[in-house]
Every structure is written in structure tokens, then in C-alpha cells.
Amino acid sequence: MALQTSPFSGWRLSGKEAEAFLEQVNQAQSNPLAQASLDRGRQLMAEYDQKGYVTLHSYTIYRVSSELEPIEEILEKSGLK
């Protein structure tokens, strides 16, 4: 295992880290939360292109977690609503 740098910002990986890096590059899968965020962003862009403005609603706000939940459900579970 080695991670070496040079004064010219070069990086060298060797051993298990190099193998893990190549595996990640070759078999990469997108993060489902990132994909959902990208999809919502594309919807907003389409709305903006069509209308010239975007309308945001509180029920479209999501908490970052392993599961996407509308903000109303989060508030109810926490007893804040």
C-alpha cells in the first residue's frame, strides 16, 4: 500500500488502494439520492424553461437520508406539527 505525491501535484496509488480505485472507476454505480436530486432539478429546469419561473412548495422538500420523506411526514414523526 502506498500513496505518494510529488511537488507537481502528481498522485500514485499502489497495492489494495489502486485495485479498489480501479474497481470503483470500472464498476461505479450512482447514488440513488443523488439521482433523485438530479431528477428533481431537471424537472425544475423544464418548468423554468416553459414558464420563465419556478414555483417551490414545502411538500417537495426532502431530508437527506437513506429514504426520501416529505417534510410533513418528518414533522409529524418528530411531533413538531
HELIX and SHEET records of a PDB file:
HELIX    1   1 LYS A   16  ASN A   26  1                                  11    
HELIX    2   2 PRO A   32  LYS A   51  1                                  20    
HELIX    3   3 SER A   58  THR A   60  5                                   3    
HELIX    4   4 ILE A   71  SER A   78  1                                   8    
SHEET    1   A 2 ALA A   2  THR A   5  0                                        
SHEET    2   A 2 TRP A  11  SER A  14 -1                                        
END                                                                             
